[in-house]
Amino acid sequence: MKHFIYILLLLFYACTTSSESFYLQTGDLLFQVGKSSELNEAIGNVTFGESNIHYTHVGIVLVENDTVFVIEAISPEVCKTLLDTFLLRSANLEEKPIVAVGRLKQEYHDIIPQAIVRAKKLLGNPYDYIYSPDNDAYYCSELVTVSFLNKQNIPIFETIPMNFCDTDGNIPSYWIEHFEKYNAEIPENRQGSNPGDLSKSDKIDIVYLYFKKDE
């Protein structure tokens, strides 16, 4: 798989944060390469993330009473998941989950408390299987974009035209069948988001890789 090639190349650069000194913080974003599935393959084939890793999912870290949770939009609904459960759903590289931690840059730290309040209010809302901004359902990166707003209530993460085409410019049969199942049009070029694009945002720094080599 292509993302494993990119990851192997990525492991050659130095990561300055050791596992012994790293702690997740509320408001961190976890970018995940999910285990092999038809959906994850379909997402990975049309999105490219930081360092060309094909991230297929993203969630928001919430630390409560020393327990780490992830607020995420995953079928069938927006939910609060224990970190260990989240990590177990990841694809692995040498028995380590392929998950990267994105942390908002210092100038955005003051918006985190309200972002968490917004994300919590969406717990229980259904997963958005048709990737539409016009319903009360949410897909993973949409949950992030609608939660992290600036003081003017504008999302800090800009939306982009959604892409469901492969590198040859064709829409894979998976997506055609998926949207037919829900009697919906493929939202090609409609404004939206994806985990890969979020991982490249200039609003965050990638501060830790769960799959990095031990130092």
C-alpha positions in Angstrom: 0.0 0.0 0.0 1.2 3.4 -0.9 0.9 5.0 2.6 3.2 2.4 4.1 5.9 3.5 1.6 5.5 7.1 2.6 5.6 6.2 6.3 8.8 4.2 6.0 10.4 7.2 4.4 9.0 9.5 7.1 10.7 7.4 9.8 14.1 8.5 8.7 13.7 12.1 9.9 14.3 12.9 13.6 11.4 13.4 16.0 12.5 15.5 19.0 9.7 14.5 21.4 10.4 11.2 23.3 7.5 9.0 24.3 8.6 9.4 27.9 8.0 13.1 27.9 5.0 13.4 25.7 1.5 13.9 27.1 -1.7 14.5 25.1 -3.5 17.8 25.8 -7.2 18.6 25.5 -7.8 20.1 22.0 -5.0 18.0 20.3 -6.1 16.4 17.1 -5.3 12.7 16.4 -4.8 11.9 12.7 -5.2 8.2 12.1 -4.6 5.7 9.3 -7.4 3.2 9.9 -7.1 -0.5 9.5 -7.6 -1.9 6.0 -11.2 -1.6 4.9 -13.0 -0.7 1.7 -14.0 2.7 3.1 -10.5 3.5 4.4 -9.0 2.5 1.1 -11.4 4.7 -0.7 -10.6 7.7 1.5 -6.9 7.1 1.4 -6.9 6.9 -2.4 -8.3 10.4 -2.8 -6.7 12.3 0.1 -3.1 13.1 1.0 -2.0 14.4 4.4 1.1 15.7 6.1 4.3 14.1 4.7 2.0 12.4 2.1 0.5 10.0 4.6 -3.0 8.9 3.7 -4.8 9.7 6.9 -8.4 8.4 6.9 -9.7 9.7 10.2 -9.3 12.5 12.8 -10.6 13.0 16.3 -10.3 15.6 19.1 -8.5 14.8 22.4 -10.4 15.4 25.7 -8.6 14.8 29.0 -11.0 14.4 31.9 -9.9 13.4 35.4 -6.6 12.0 34.0 -8.4 9.8 31.5 -7.9 10.5 27.8 -10.8 10.4 25.5 -11.3 11.1 21.8 -14.4 13.0 20.6 -15.0 11.7 17.1 -17.5 11.3 14.4 -17.5 7.7 13.4 -20.4 5.5 12.3 -23.0 5.5 13.6 -22.7 8.8 15.6 -20.5 11.4 17.2 -19.2 9.8 20.3 -16.6 9.9 23.1 -14.1 7.1 22.8 -11.3 6.0 25.2 -7.9 6.6 23.7 -6.9 3.0 23.9 -9.9 2.0 21.9 -9.2 4.7 19.3 -5.6 3.5 18.9 -6.6 -0.1 18.6 -8.6 0.8 15.4 -5.4 2.1 13.8 -3.3 0.4 11.2 0.0 -0.6 12.7 3.7 -0.1 11.7 5.9 -2.5 13.6 3.1 -3.0 16.1 2.7 0.8 16.7 -0.5 2.6 15.7 -0.2 4.9 12.7 -1.4 8.0 14.5 0.0 11.6 14.5 -0.8 14.3 17.0 -1.6 17.8 15.8 -1.5 20.6 18.3 -2.9 24.0 17.7 -0.3 26.7 17.6 0.0 29.0 20.6 -2.1 31.8 19.2 -5.1 29.5 18.9 -5.0 27.9 22.4 -7.6 30.3 23.8 -10.3 28.9 21.5 -9.9 25.3 22.7 -12.3 25.4 25.7 -15.2 26.6 23.6 -14.2 24.1 20.8 -14.6 21.3 23.3 -18.0 22.7 24.5 -19.2 22.7 20.9 -17.9 19.2 20.2 -19.6 17.8 23.3 -22.9 19.4 22.3 -22.8 17.3 19.1 -22.3 14.0 21.0 -25.0 11.6 19.8 -25.6 13.3 16.5 -25.6 10.9 13.6 -22.6 10.2 11.3 -22.8 12.0 8.0 -22.7 9.3 5.4 -23.2 11.7 2.5 -20.7 14.4 3.5 -23.2 17.2 3.5 -22.8 20.6 5.3 -26.6 21.1 5.3 -27.8 18.5 7.8 -27.4 17.7 11.5 -25.0 14.8 10.8 -21.2 15.0 10.9 -18.2 13.2 9.4 -14.9 13.2 11.2 -13.2 16.3 9.8 -16.4 18.2 9.7 -16.8 17.7 13.4 -13.3 19.4 13.8 -14.1 22.3 11.5 -17.4 23.2 13.1 -15.9 23.0 16.6 -12.8 25.1 16.3 -14.1 28.7 15.7 -12.4 32.0 16.3 -13.8 34.8 18.3 -15.9 35.9 15.3 -17.4 32.4 15.1 -15.6 31.6 11.9 -13.9 28.2 11.5 -10.1 28.5 11.8 -9.7 25.5 9.4 -10.7 26.6 5.9 -12.9 24.3 3.9 -11.7 23.0 0.5 -13.5 21.6 -2.6 -14.1 17.9 -1.8 -12.5 15.4 -4.1 -13.8 11.8 -4.7 -11.6 11.2 -7.8 -8.6 8.9 -8.0 -5.2 10.0 -9.4 -6.5 9.3 -12.9 -9.4 11.7 -12.4 -12.0 8.9 -12.2 -14.6 8.4 -9.4 -14.0 4.9 -8.0 -16.9 2.5 -8.1 -16.9 2.4 -4.3 -18.0 6.1 -4.1 -20.6 5.7 -6.9 -22.2 2.7 -5.1 -21.9 4.5 -1.7 -23.9 7.5 -2.8 -26.4 5.5 -4.8 -27.1 3.6 -1.6 -28.1 6.8 0.2 -29.9 8.3 -2.9 -27.5 11.2 -2.9 -25.4 13.0 -5.4 -21.6 12.7 -5.1 -20.6 16.1 -3.6 -17.5 16.5 -5.9 -16.1 20.0 -5.6 -18.5 21.0 -2.9 -16.8 22.8 0.1 -15.8 20.4 2.8 -12.8 18.9 4.5 -10.8 15.7 5.0 -8.3 14.4 7.6 -5.4 14.6 5.3 -5.9 18.3 4.5 -6.4 19.1 8.1 -3.1 17.5 9.0 -1.3 19.9 6.7 -3.0 23.0 8.2 -0.8 26.0 9.2 -2.8 26.3 12.3 -1.3 23.2 13.9 2.1 21.6 14.5 2.6 17.8 14.3 4.1 17.3 17.7 4.2 13.5 18.1 4.1 10.3 16.0 2.9 7.2 17.8 4.6 5.1 15.1 8.1 6.7 15.3 11.2 4.7 16.0 12.3 4.5 19.6 15.2 6.8 20.3 
